Amino acid sequence: MDPKIRQELLESALKARTQEVTEYQVNIDNYRLAIERIGNDETMQEFKAILENLLQSSIVECRKAQLMLDVVAEQVNPPGQ
């Protein structure tokens, strides 16, 4: 594989993974704030449960995306260089 092309692909992946992690974090923050705002409002408990599930799955997916971001970042900027 051409090292220049590989580096370009890695840099593109780094940008995409950074955006992915940021999008997950924005969603996580929004879900947490919405859940807090709903509180004990009886008419919104079903929606709150949906948000809680979305929050949990987003946290897991964000962790996965962060792991991949870290792996790509390490390849773009290897330790010791």
C-alpha positions in Angstrom: 0.0 0.0 0.0 1.2 3.5 -0.8 2.2 5.1 2.5 0.9 8.5 1.4 -2.5 7.1 0.5 -2.6 5.2 3.8 -1.8 8.4 5.7 -4.5 10.3 3.8 -7.1 7.5 4.6 -6.1 7.5 8.3 -6.4 11.3 8.5 -9.8 11.1 6.9 -10.8 8.4 9.3 -9.5 10.4 12.2 -11.7 13.4 11.2 -14.8 11.1 10.8 -14.3 9.3 14.1 -13.8 12.6 15.9 -17.1 13.8 14.5 -18.8 10.5 15.4 -17.6 10.8 19.0 -18.7 14.4 19.2 -22.2 13.6 17.8 -22.6 10.8 20.4 -21.6 13.1 23.2 -24.0 15.8 22.1 -26.8 13.2 22.1 -25.8 11.9 25.5 -25.8 15.4 26.9 -29.3 16.1 25.3 -30.7 12.8 26.6 -29.5 13.5 30.2 -30.9 17.0 30.2 -34.2 15.9 28.8 -34.5 13.1 31.4 -33.7 15.6 34.1 -36.3 18.0 32.8 -39.0 15.4 32.6 -38.4 14.4 36.2 -41.6 12.9 37.7 -44.0 14.3 35.1 -46.4 11.3 34.9 -47.5 12.1 31.4 -43.9 11.9 30.1 -42.7 8.7 31.8 -43.0 6.5 28.7 -40.9 9.0 26.8 -38.4 9.2 29.7 -38.0 5.4 29.5 -37.2 5.7 25.8 -34.7 8.4 26.4 -33.1 6.4 29.2 -32.6 3.4 26.8 -31.2 5.8 24.1 -28.9 7.2 26.7 -27.5 3.8 27.7 -27.0 2.6 24.1 -25.4 6.0 23.1 -23.0 5.7 26.0 -21.9 2.2 24.9 -21.7 3.3 21.2 -19.7 6.3 22.2 -17.2 4.2 24.0 -16.8 2.0 21.0 -16.4 5.0 18.7 -13.8 6.5 21.1 -11.8 3.3 21.1 -11.7 3.3 17.3 -10.8 7.0 17.4 -7.9 6.3 19.7 -6.7 3.5 17.5 -6.8 5.6 14.4 -5.1 8.6 16.2 -2.3 6.3 17.3 -1.7 5.3 13.7 -1.8 8.9 12.5 0.6 10.0 15.2 2.5 6.9 16.4 4.1 7.2 19.8 7.7 8.3 19.7 7.4 10.3 16.5 
